Amino acid sequence: MLVDRLRNISNCLPAGVQLLAVSKGQPVSSIRALADLGQCHFGESRIQEALPKINTLKSRKRLRWHFIGRLQSNKVRSVVRSFEFIHSVDSLVLAERINRISGEENRLPKAMVQVKFREDPTKGGYLPEQLLDEWARLLELPHLKLVGLMTMPPIGLGMEERGILFKECRVLADKLNLQDCSMGMSSDWKEALQAGATWLRLGSTLFGDRSKYFNNHTDITKSN
Ligand SMILES: *Cc1c(COP(=O)(O)O)cnc(C)c1O
Protein backbone atom coordinates (compact mmCIF):
# COMPACT_ATOMS: atom_id res chain seq x y z
CA MET A 1 0.00 0.00 0.00
CA LEU A 2 0.97 3.61 -0.58
CA VAL A 3 1.42 4.28 3.10
CA ASP A 4 3.84 1.36 3.48
CA ARG A 5 5.82 2.29 0.39
CA LEU A 6 6.14 5.87 1.61
CA ARG A 7 7.18 4.74 5.08
CA ASN A 8 9.73 2.24 3.77
CA ILE A 9 11.38 4.85 1.57
CA SER A 10 11.23 7.60 4.18
CA ASN A 11 12.88 5.34 6.73
CA CYS A 12 15.92 5.05 4.46
CA LEU A 13 16.45 8.79 4.11
CA PRO A 14 19.06 10.48 6.27
CA ALA A 15 18.69 14.12 7.32
CA GLY A 16 19.16 16.44 4.37
CA VAL A 17 17.76 14.02 1.81
CA GLN A 18 14.28 14.67 0.50
CA LEU A 19 11.80 12.63 -1.41
CA LEU A 20 10.36 14.15 -4.58
CA ALA A 21 7.22 12.18 -5.42
CA VAL A 22 7.07 12.05 -9.22
CA SER A 23 3.36 12.21 -9.91
CA LYS A 24 3.41 12.34 -13.71
CA GLY A 25 1.04 9.73 -15.05
CA GLN A 26 -0.70 9.49 -11.69
CA PRO A 27 -4.18 10.75 -10.91
CA VAL A 28 -4.95 13.61 -8.54
CA SER A 29 -6.46 11.10 -6.11
CA SER A 30 -3.04 9.50 -5.58
CA ILE A 31 -1.40 12.88 -5.03
CA ARG A 32 -4.05 13.70 -2.43
CA ALA A 33 -3.47 10.36 -0.72
CA LEU A 34 0.26 11.05 -0.43
CA ALA A 35 -0.30 14.65 0.64
CA ASP A 36 -2.59 13.36 3.40
CA LEU A 37 0.35 11.27 4.61
CA GLY A 38 2.51 14.38 4.84
CA GLN A 39 4.31 14.37 1.48
CA CYS A 40 4.77 17.97 0.23
CA HIS A 41 7.07 17.81 -2.81
CA PHE A 42 5.70 16.59 -6.13
CA GLY A 43 7.38 16.41 -9.54
CA GLU A 44 5.77 16.69 -12.96
CA SER A 45 7.40 16.57 -16.38
CA ARG A 46 4.67 17.67 -18.79
CA ILE A 47 3.13 21.06 -18.45
CA GLN A 48 -0.17 20.17 -20.15
CA GLU A 49 -0.65 17.37 -17.66
CA ALA A 50 0.63 19.28 -14.64
CA LEU A 51 -1.35 22.53 -14.82
CA PRO A 52 -4.82 21.02 -14.36
CA LYS A 53 -3.55 18.90 -11.48
CA ILE A 54 -1.86 21.85 -9.78
CA ASN A 55 -4.99 23.90 -10.26
CA THR A 56 -7.21 21.19 -8.81
CA LEU A 57 -4.98 21.01 -5.73
CA LYS A 58 -4.39 24.73 -5.26
CA SER A 59 -6.19 24.87 -1.92
CA ARG A 60 -3.45 22.63 -0.51
CA LYS A 61 -1.01 25.37 0.39
CA ARG A 62 1.72 23.05 1.62
CA LEU A 63 2.29 21.40 -1.74
CA ARG A 64 5.48 22.31 -3.58
CA TRP A 65 5.73 21.62 -7.31
CA HIS A 66 8.92 20.69 -9.13
CA PHE A 67 9.26 20.76 -12.91
CA ILE A 68 11.49 17.86 -13.97
CA GLY A 69 10.87 17.50 -17.71
CA ARG A 70 12.53 19.02 -20.73
CA LEU A 71 11.49 22.67 -20.73
CA GLN A 72 10.51 24.19 -24.06
CA SER A 73 10.98 27.93 -24.35
CA ASN A 74 7.29 28.62 -24.96
CA LYS A 75 6.41 26.87 -21.67
CA VAL A 76 8.76 28.85 -19.44
CA ARG A 77 6.16 31.36 -18.30
CA SER A 78 3.69 28.66 -17.25
CA VAL A 79 6.41 26.80 -15.40
CA VAL A 80 7.65 29.91 -13.61
CA ARG A 81 4.12 30.77 -12.50
CA SER A 82 3.24 27.34 -11.13
CA PHE A 83 6.46 25.63 -10.06
CA GLU A 84 8.81 26.49 -7.23
CA PHE A 85 11.67 24.26 -8.43
CA ILE A 86 13.02 23.57 -11.92
CA HIS A 87 15.31 20.53 -12.17
CA SER A 88 15.98 20.70 -15.89
CA VAL A 89 17.92 23.87 -16.71
CA ASP A 90 20.07 22.55 -19.53
CA SER A 91 21.49 25.61 -21.33
CA LEU A 92 22.48 29.23 -20.82
CA VAL A 93 19.80 30.31 -23.30
CA LEU A 94 17.12 28.56 -21.23
CA ALA A 95 18.52 29.92 -17.96
CA GLU A 96 18.50 33.47 -19.36
CA ARG A 97 14.92 33.07 -20.51
CA ILE A 98 13.81 31.72 -17.12
CA ASN A 99 15.64 34.62 -15.48
CA ARG A 100 13.94 37.25 -17.64
CA ILE A 101 10.47 35.80 -17.21
CA SER A 102 10.91 35.21 -13.47
CA GLY A 103 11.81 38.86 -13.16
CA GLU A 104 8.65 39.88 -15.02
CA GLU A 105 6.53 37.52 -12.93
CA ASN A 106 8.21 38.52 -9.69
CA ARG A 107 9.35 34.99 -8.93
CA LEU A 108 12.56 33.35 -7.81
CA PRO A 109 12.52 29.69 -8.86
CA LYS A 110 15.05 27.36 -7.31
CA ALA A 111 16.97 25.87 -10.19
CA MET A 112 19.03 22.77 -10.73
CA VAL A 113 21.28 22.49 -13.73
CA GLN A 114 20.92 19.25 -15.63
CA VAL A 115 24.29 17.70 -16.39
CA LYS A 116 25.09 14.83 -18.70
CA PHE A 117 28.06 12.79 -17.48
CA ARG A 118 27.93 10.19 -20.29
CA GLU A 119 27.21 10.33 -23.99
CA ASP A 120 23.42 10.03 -24.36
CA PRO A 121 21.63 11.35 -27.44
CA THR A 122 18.23 10.82 -25.80
CA LYS A 123 18.80 13.41 -23.07
CA GLY A 124 19.46 17.09 -22.71
CA GLY A 125 21.97 18.52 -20.32
CA TYR A 126 25.21 20.38 -19.94
CA LEU A 127 28.50 18.64 -20.41
CA PRO A 128 30.53 19.20 -17.22
CA GLU A 129 33.26 21.25 -18.99
CA GLN A 130 30.65 23.40 -20.68
CA LEU A 131 28.97 24.08 -17.35
CA LEU A 132 32.27 25.15 -15.81
CA ASP A 133 32.82 27.51 -18.76
CA GLU A 134 29.42 29.15 -18.41
CA TRP A 135 29.12 28.99 -14.64
CA ALA A 136 30.05 32.64 -14.01
CA ARG A 137 27.37 33.78 -16.44
CA LEU A 138 24.74 31.55 -14.83
CA LEU A 139 25.62 32.96 -11.42
CA GLU A 140 24.93 36.48 -12.68
CA LEU A 141 21.24 35.78 -13.27
CA PRO A 142 19.42 37.41 -10.34
CA HIS A 143 15.94 35.91 -10.79
CA LEU A 144 17.02 32.29 -10.64
CA LYS A 145 18.35 30.70 -7.49
CA LEU A 146 20.90 28.04 -8.40
CA VAL A 147 20.67 25.35 -5.74
CA GLY A 148 22.04 22.21 -7.34
CA LEU A 149 22.66 19.80 -10.17
CA MET A 150 20.39 17.17 -11.64
CA THR A 151 21.45 14.11 -13.57
CA MET A 152 20.01 11.01 -15.21
CA PRO A 153 22.21 8.08 -16.24
CA PRO A 154 21.71 6.63 -19.74
CA ILE A 155 19.21 3.79 -19.90
CA GLY A 156 21.01 0.47 -19.69
CA LEU A 157 23.95 1.66 -17.59
CA GLY A 158 24.83 -0.91 -14.92
CA MET A 159 24.27 -0.26 -11.24
CA GLU A 160 27.92 0.03 -10.33
CA GLU A 161 28.47 2.49 -13.20
CA ARG A 162 25.49 4.48 -12.00
CA GLY A 163 27.05 4.76 -8.58
CA ILE A 164 30.22 6.12 -10.18
CA LEU A 165 28.26 8.61 -12.31
CA PHE A 166 26.29 9.85 -9.29
CA LYS A 167 29.52 10.36 -7.40
CA GLU A 168 30.85 12.50 -10.29
CA CYS A 169 27.74 14.62 -9.99
CA ARG A 170 28.26 15.06 -6.25
CA VAL A 171 31.88 16.05 -6.77
CA LEU A 172 30.95 18.65 -9.39
CA ALA A 173 28.17 20.07 -7.20
CA ASP A 174 30.62 20.40 -4.30
CA LYS A 175 33.14 22.11 -6.55
CA LEU A 176 30.49 24.67 -7.52
CA ASN A 177 29.40 25.05 -3.91
CA LEU A 178 25.94 23.69 -4.61
CA GLN A 179 24.11 21.83 -1.91
CA ASP A 180 21.64 19.82 -3.96
CA CYS A 181 21.99 16.81 -6.20
CA SER A 182 18.73 15.67 -7.76
CA MET A 183 19.54 12.12 -8.77
CA GLY A 184 18.19 8.62 -8.37
CA MET A 185 14.93 7.21 -9.69
CA SER A 186 12.98 4.05 -8.86
CA SER A 187 15.63 1.66 -10.13
CA ASP A 188 18.77 3.33 -8.76
CA TRP A 189 17.90 5.54 -5.81
CA LYS A 190 19.94 3.51 -3.35
CA GLU A 191 23.07 4.10 -5.45
CA ALA A 192 22.20 7.80 -5.66
CA LEU A 193 21.67 8.03 -1.94
CA GLN A 194 25.02 6.39 -1.30
CA ALA A 195 26.70 8.90 -3.63
CA GLY A 196 25.24 11.97 -1.92
CA ALA A 197 21.88 12.74 -3.52
CA THR A 198 19.70 15.28 -1.72
CA TRP A 199 16.57 14.86 -3.87
CA LEU A 200 15.40 11.40 -4.92
CA ARG A 201 12.90 11.57 -7.77
CA LEU A 202 10.67 8.55 -7.30
CA GLY A 203 7.64 7.66 -9.36
CA SER A 204 6.69 4.05 -9.92
CA THR A 205 8.34 2.59 -6.82
CA LEU A 206 6.27 4.95 -4.73
CA PHE A 207 2.93 5.23 -6.56
CA GLY A 208 2.93 1.97 -8.49
CA ASP A 209 2.99 1.78 -12.27
CA ARG A 210 2.05 4.79 -14.34
CA SER A 211 -1.01 4.27 -16.43
CA LYS A 212 -0.48 4.44 -20.21
CA TYR A 213 -3.78 6.23 -20.33
CA PHE A 214 -2.18 9.22 -18.64
CA ASN A 215 0.69 9.41 -21.08
CA ASN A 216 -1.51 11.08 -23.66
CA HIS A 217 -1.96 14.52 -22.09
CA THR A 218 -5.48 13.44 -21.17
CA ASP A 219 -7.32 15.63 -18.71
CA ILE A 220 -6.36 13.83 -15.53
CA THR A 221 -8.72 15.77 -13.31
CA LYS A 222 -11.69 14.23 -15.12
CA SER A 223 -10.79 10.78 -13.88
CA ASN A 224 -11.67 11.64 -10.31
C1 LIG B 1 9.51 9.88 -14.68
C2 LIG B 1 10.70 10.50 -14.08
C3 LIG B 1 11.18 10.09 -12.82
C4 LIG B 1 10.58 8.96 -12.01
O1 LIG B 1 10.74 7.73 -12.66
P1 LIG B 1 10.48 6.35 -11.91
O2 LIG B 1 11.37 5.40 -12.60
O3 LIG B 1 9.04 6.05 -12.08
O4 LIG B 1 10.85 6.53 -10.48
C5 LIG B 1 12.28 10.76 -12.32
N1 LIG B 1 12.87 11.77 -12.98
C6 LIG B 1 12.44 12.18 -14.18
C7 LIG B 1 13.15 13.31 -14.85
C8 LIG B 1 11.35 11.57 -14.78
O5 LIG B 1 10.94 11.99 -15.97
The ligand as an SDF file (V2000), in Angstrom:
LIG
                    3D

 15 15  0  0  0  0  0  0  0  0999 V2000
    9.5070    9.8760  -14.6780 C   0  0  0  0  0  0  0  0  0  0  0  0
   10.7000   10.5040  -14.0830 C   0  0  0  0  0  0  0  0  0  0  0  0
   11.1810   10.0900  -12.8240 C   0  0  0  0  0  0  0  0  0  0  0  0
   10.5850    8.9620  -12.0130 C   0  0  0  0  0  0  0  0  0  0  0  0
   10.7440    7.7340  -12.6570 O   0  0  0  0  0  0  0  0  0  0  0  0
   10.4750    6.3500  -11.9140 P   0  0  0  0  0  0  0  0  0  0  0  0
   11.3670    5.4040  -12.5980 O   0  0  0  0  0  0  0  0  0  0  0  0
    9.0390    6.0530  -12.0760 O   0  0  0  0  0  0  0  0  0  0  0  0
   10.8480    6.5260  -10.4790 O   0  0  0  0  0  0  0  0  0  0  0  0
   12.2820   10.7610  -12.3160 C   0  0  0  0  0  0  0  0  0  0  0  0
   12.8710   11.7710  -12.9830 N   0  0  0  0  0  0  0  0  0  0  0  0
   12.4440   12.1800  -14.1820 C   0  0  0  0  0  0  0  0  0  0  0  0
   13.1460   13.3130  -14.8490 C   0  0  0  0  0  0  0  0  0  0  0  0
   11.3470   11.5750  -14.7760 C   0  0  0  0  0  0  0  0  0  0  0  0
   10.9360   11.9920  -15.9740 O   0  0  0  0  0  0  0  0  0  0  0  0
  1  2  1  0
  2  3  1  0
  2 14  2  0
  3  4  1  0
  3 10  2  0
  4  5  1  0
  5  6  1  0
  6  7  2  0
  6  8  1  0
  6  9  1  0
 10 11  1  0
 11 12  2  0
 12 13  1  0
 12 14  1  0
 14 15  1  0
M  END
$$$$
